[in-house]
């Protein structure tokens, strides 16, 4: 009996030793593939991290160079390119093309506004008059008739006067309406005035506006006939009236 127990103990001890050496029982085919795939993924992650670390450590940024110095460097390395660019920029055809495109864009904008219903303002001047002390108000309808005398009004020397305009606005608001009035005598410009009328909205009844008050010169040299050029523009540089007229200054 005792011999049999020793034999069993010896066999069980040998069995445990063999299992310890062999380890856990063998895995199935699917488990083995999964384990192998996980091992490959772990190796790829490790290699990627190592590559990133090497790339980050190996990158060395270049030195900062001022823009002026870089341009001079490019000029020395490629002088033909710089000369070609300069010639293009100085080419009259290129300049003319740029001006044409700018004007075309402005014209297209105006057409687009009209197409969208934003019609351009229309300013119509109906009359020009003169208001002066000691003289009756004189009003001349516009446009001036061809058979009318060249002199629209007569003023006395040393007198104060104002030009009076009557006009109407249609379709849209006209903003920044300005005027310029230049005066010549015997081919020499003797006076020029500029001023702002303001912004006007369309309405049925016409507007009446007095320009700034002026004073006629005095003396024998101041007497005679003068030529004046009156012009009205808005802030878009649209000209609404250009009028050449004559007036005379006489002795009091």
Long-range contacts (C-beta under 8 A, 24 or more apart in sequence): 118-172, 119-171, 119-172, 120-171, 120-172, 120-238, 121-169, 121-170, 121-171, 121-172, 121-173, 121-174, 121-202, 121-234, 121-238, 122-169, 122-170, 122-171, 123-167, 123-168, 123-169, 123-170, 123-174, 123-177, 123-200, 123-232, 123-234, 123-240, 123-241, 124-167, 124-168, 124-170, 125-165, 125-166, 125-167, 125-232, 125-240, 125-241, 125-243, 126-166, 126-167, 126-168, 126-206, 127-165, 127-166, 128-152, 128-163, 128-164, 128-165, 128-166, 128-230, 128-243, 128-245, 129-163, 129-164, 129-165, 129-166, 130-155, 130-161, 130-162, 130-163, 130-164, 130-247, 131-161, 131-162, 131-163, 131-164, 131-210, 132-156, 132-159, 132-160, 132-161, 132-162, 133-159, 133-160, 133-161, 134-159, 135-159, 137-164, 139-164, 142-241, 142-243, 144-243, 144-245, 150-246, 151-225, 151-246, 151-247, 151-248, 152-245, 152-246, 152-247, 153-247, 153-248, 154-247, 154-248, 154-249, 154-250, 155-216, 155-247, 155-248, 155-249, 155-250, 156-216, 156-249, 156-250, 156-251, 156-252, 157-216, 157-217, 157-218, 157-219, 157-222, 157-223, 157-249, 157-250, 157-251, 157-252, 158-215, 158-216, 158-217, 158-218, 158-252, 159-215, 159-216, 159-252, 160-213, 160-214, 160-215, 160-216, 161-213, 161-214, 161-215, 161-216, 162-210, 162-211, 162-212, 162-213, 162-214, 163-210, 163-211, 163-230, 164-208, 164-209, 164-210, 164-211, 165-208, 165-209, 165-211, 166-206, 166-207, 166-208, 166-209, 167-206, 167-207, 167-209, 168-203, 168-205, 168-206, 168-207, 169-200, 169-201, 169-202, 169-203, 169-207, 170-202, 171-202, 172-202, 173-199, 173-200, 173-201, 173-202, 174-199, 174-200, 174-234, 174-240, 175-199, 175-234, 175-235, 176-234, 176-235, 177-232, 177-233, 177-234, 177-240, 178-232, 178-233, 178-234, 178-235, 179-211, 179-230, 179-231, 179-232, 179-233, 180-230, 180-231, 180-233, 181-211, 181-228, 181-229, 181-230, 181-231, 182-228, 182-229, 183-226, 183-227, 183-228, 184-226, 184-227, 184-228, 184-229, 185-224, 185-225, 185-226, 185-227, 186-224, 190-226, 197-232, 216-249, 217-249, 222-249, 223-249, 223-250, 223-251, 224-248, 224-249
